[in-house]
């Protein structure tokens, strides 16, 4: 479903509360969600199915602590591209499993990339690979020393949010 259709979808207060609860813990049983929301389990099931089918809920995932799987270095890379090459650069960057996010941005760079990898040696290799992508004209790398807050949750209600794992 396209972004326009998702934007047109009207979410009521129960939908918003349901999304808050699922962002905090997507494994909550429907019976527990139903009790928290004051609706039936079948009502929860129908709402979750509608939210998935309409693209409001993109997917359910496990949030892994990066250091527990040997990924200890996080970095952000600002990338400037040659005119007309941004799409091709994005496609090549997306091939790297270490690349978690790619954003087209306004400002000093054309793209801003978030990646996570094992160490500075692997980061150095990745930077050389990125520099070799046709269309990349320059990069600027910021290495994360400590993450103070990191979440994928979207605030839906007034003052409610559920924070993901900080790394």
C-alpha positions as a printed Julia matrix, in Angstrom:
167×3 Matrix{Float64}:
   0.0     0.0     0.0
   1.32    3.45   -0.91
   2.29    6.16    1.55
  -0.77    8.23    0.56
  -3.14    5.42    1.59
  -1.39    5.02    4.96
  -1.61    8.78    5.54
  -5.36    8.73    4.77
  -6.01    5.92    7.27
  -7.78    7.24   10.34
  -6.4     5.85   13.59
  -8.67    6.03   16.6
  -7.51    6.19   20.23
  -7.63    2.37   20.56
  -5.44    1.96   17.45
  -2.94    4.43   18.9
  -2.87    2.68   22.28
  -2.51   -0.69   20.53
   0.44    0.61   18.5
   2.06    2.0    21.66
   1.71   -1.38   23.38
   3.05   -3.31   20.37
   6.03   -0.98   20.02
   6.9    -1.68   23.65
   6.49   -5.45   23.26
   5.25   -6.97   19.99
   4.99  -10.4    21.66
   2.21   -9.42   24.05
  -0.62  -11.97   23.77
  -3.84  -10.71   22.2
  -5.7   -11.52   25.43
  -3.4    -9.22   27.4
  -3.67   -6.49   24.75
  -7.46   -6.85   24.79
  -7.55   -6.46   28.57
  -5.35   -3.35   28.43
  -7.47   -1.82   25.67
 -10.89   -2.85   27.01
 -11.85   -4.73   23.82
 -12.12   -8.4    22.82
  -9.2   -10.54   21.65
 -10.9   -10.88   18.25
 -11.12   -7.07   18.13
  -7.37   -6.87   18.74
  -6.76   -9.47   16.03
  -8.88   -7.51   13.5
  -7.14   -4.24   14.34
  -3.63   -5.73   14.08
  -4.52   -7.38   10.76
  -5.88   -4.05    9.41
  -2.8    -2.15   10.62
  -0.53   -4.67    8.88
  -2.58   -4.81    5.67
  -2.7    -1.02    5.37
   1.04   -0.66    5.98
   0.82    1.16    9.31
   2.71   -1.75   10.86
   5.59   -2.49    8.48
   6.9    -5.62   10.22
   7.51   -7.3    13.54
  11.19   -7.7    14.44
  13.51   -8.75   17.24
  15.78   -5.93   18.41
  19.25   -7.44   18.82
  21.91   -5.95   21.1
  24.7    -5.3    18.54
  27.62   -5.97   20.89
  26.22   -9.43   21.71
  26.82  -10.44   18.08
  30.22   -8.8    17.73
  29.04   -5.5    16.22
  30.73   -2.94   18.43
  31.32    0.06   16.18
  28.56    2.39   15.0
  29.23    5.22   12.58
  27.41    7.83   10.55
  28.71    8.77    7.12
  27.79   11.89    5.22
  28.15   11.2     1.5
  28.27   13.75   -1.31
  27.42   12.48   -4.78
  28.02   13.68   -8.31
  24.94   15.2    -9.99
  22.51   12.56  -11.21
  24.14    9.62   -9.42
  22.3     9.58   -6.09
  20.0     6.67   -7.03
  22.85    4.46   -8.16
  24.88    5.28   -5.05
  21.89    4.42   -2.82
  21.46    1.07   -4.6
  25.13    0.16   -4.06
  25.07    1.25   -0.4
  21.95   -0.85    0.21
  23.9    -3.97   -0.82
  26.06   -3.7     2.32
  24.54   -5.6     5.27
  26.36   -3.28    7.7
  24.35   -0.32    6.38
  21.29    0.06    8.61
  19.86    3.3     7.25
  20.25    5.5     4.18
  18.71    8.96    4.15
  18.63   11.57    1.39
  19.27   14.86    3.18
  19.49   18.58    2.57
  22.67   20.28    3.67
  26.37   19.64    3.37
  25.88   16.08    2.05
  23.39   14.35   -0.23
  23.13   11.14    1.82
  23.49   10.26    5.46
  24.21    6.62    6.27
  24.09    4.77    9.58
  26.13    1.6     9.8
  27.3    -0.84   12.41
  30.26   -3.16   12.13
  32.81   -5.11   14.14
  35.69   -2.66   14.51
  37.74    0.14   12.98
  39.47   -2.24   10.56
  36.15   -3.28    9.02
  34.98    0.36    9.05
  38.13    1.3     7.11
  37.39   -1.42    4.54
  33.81   -0.21    4.18
  34.93    3.39    3.73
  37.26    2.31    0.91
  34.4     0.33   -0.68
  32.1     3.34   -0.43
  34.75    5.63   -1.92
  34.95    3.28   -4.93
  31.21    3.5    -5.67
  30.8     5.43   -8.94
  29.2     8.78   -8.16
  30.58    9.18   -4.62
  32.52   12.44   -4.61
  33.33   12.72   -0.88
  32.53   11.28    2.54
  32.73   12.45    6.11
  32.62    9.86    8.88
  31.5    10.27   12.47
  32.29    7.38   14.84
  29.85    6.93   17.71
  31.57    6.82   21.09
  28.43    6.18   23.15
  24.73    5.98   22.38
  22.61    7.87   24.88
  19.21    7.13   23.3
  18.17    5.02   20.36
  14.65    3.98   19.53
  12.56    2.99   16.56
   9.31    3.75   18.36
   7.02    6.5    17.11
   5.29    8.61   19.77
   1.54    8.26   19.21
  -0.13    9.44   22.39
   0.47   12.47   24.53
   3.75   11.99   26.33
   3.89    8.23   25.75
   6.78    6.51   24.09
   8.56    3.24   24.41
  12.29    3.23   24.02
  14.24    0.57   22.21
  17.58   -0.83   23.22
  20.37    1.69   23.59
  23.72    0.49   22.29
